[in-house]
Amino acid sequence: MSASLEAVACCTPLSTPVMSDEETNATAELFRVLGDPARVRIVNMIVVAGAPICACDFYDALGLGQPTVSYHLKKLTDAGLLEREQRGKWAFFSLNEKAVEKLAAVADLKVAQC
């Protein structure tokens, strides 16, 4: 599995006592994918909508052209955060629920009680 493809699948919680190099790299890749404001906005729009969103709906909302939006959607999809469904000539995007659960676990920084 490449570092950028399905980065979420290899992530481990940041609270893990010892992370392997693979886990550290996968977690860093996930944060790189989410490190762009347009991608954070895309994820936010899908969460708020609660339903798949057509790629065409992102253009005006983000103030970006089709090639740039497609690039960001591909990065999020390759990382495993989004799922893509083709409907005729349009692509619709939704959250990968398993990836969202994994992401929540990765970011869970609760300190263990002694």
C-alpha positions in Angstrom: 0.0 0.0 0.0 1.5 3.4 -1.0 1.9 6.0 1.7 -0.9 8.2 0.1 -3.4 5.5 -0.7 -5.7 4.6 2.2 -3.6 6.5 4.7 -6.5 6.2 7.2 -6.2 2.4 7.2 -2.7 2.4 8.6 -3.2 5.1 11.2 -3.0 4.4 14.9 -4.1 6.6 17.8 -1.7 9.3 18.7 -2.0 8.0 22.3 -0.4 4.7 21.3 2.7 4.2 23.5 5.0 3.2 20.6 4.2 3.8 17.0 6.0 1.9 14.2 7.6 3.9 11.3 4.7 2.7 9.1 2.1 4.0 11.5 3.9 7.3 12.0 4.2 7.8 8.3 0.5 6.9 7.6 -0.7 9.2 10.4 1.5 12.1 9.1 0.1 11.5 5.5 -3.4 11.7 6.8 -2.7 15.0 8.5 -1.0 16.2 5.3 -4.2 15.4 3.3 -6.3 17.3 5.8 -3.7 20.1 5.9 -5.3 22.1 3.1 -8.1 24.5 3.9 -10.1 23.5 0.7 -10.0 19.8 1.8 -11.1 20.7 5.3 -14.0 22.7 3.8 -15.0 19.8 1.5 -15.2 17.4 4.5 -17.1 20.0 6.4 -19.6 20.5 3.6 -20.2 16.7 3.3 -20.7 16.4 7.1 -23.1 19.3 7.2 -25.1 18.0 4.2 -25.4 14.5 5.7 -25.7 13.2 2.2 -23.5 12.7 -0.9 -22.6 15.9 -2.6 -22.0 16.3 -6.4 -18.5 17.5 -7.3 -20.1 20.3 -9.2 -21.5 21.8 -5.9 -18.0 22.4 -4.6 -16.9 24.8 -7.4 -18.8 27.9 -6.3 -18.7 27.1 -2.6 -14.9 26.8 -2.6 -14.4 29.5 -5.3 -12.2 27.1 -7.1 -12.2 25.7 -10.7 -13.1 22.1 -11.7 -9.5 20.9 -12.0 -8.5 22.1 -8.6 -11.6 20.7 -6.9 -11.1 17.4 -8.7 -7.5 17.3 -7.4 -8.6 17.9 -3.8 -11.4 15.3 -4.1 -8.9 12.8 -5.4 -6.5 13.4 -2.5 -9.3 12.9 0.0 -10.6 9.8 -1.8 -7.1 8.3 -2.2 -6.5 8.8 1.6 -9.7 6.8 2.2 -11.7 9.7 3.8 -14.2 10.0 0.9 -16.1 7.5 -1.2 -16.9 8.3 -4.8 -20.1 7.3 -6.6 -20.6 7.9 -10.3 -24.2 9.0 -11.3 -24.3 9.5 -15.0 -21.7 12.1 -15.9 -21.5 13.5 -12.3 -19.4 12.1 -9.3 -21.0 12.3 -5.9 -18.8 12.2 -2.7 -19.7 11.0 0.8 -17.7 10.3 3.9 -16.3 6.8 4.4 -17.8 6.1 7.8 -15.1 3.6 8.8 -12.5 6.2 8.0 -14.3 8.8 10.1 -14.4 6.4 13.0 -10.7 5.7 12.5 -9.9 9.4 12.3 -11.7 10.0 15.5 -9.7 7.3 17.2 -6.4 8.7 15.8 -7.1 12.1 17.2 -8.3 10.9 20.6 -5.8 12.4 22.9 -7.4 11.5 26.2 -4.8 11.0 28.9 -4.9 7.7 30.6 -6.0 7.9 34.3 -3.5 6.4 36.8 
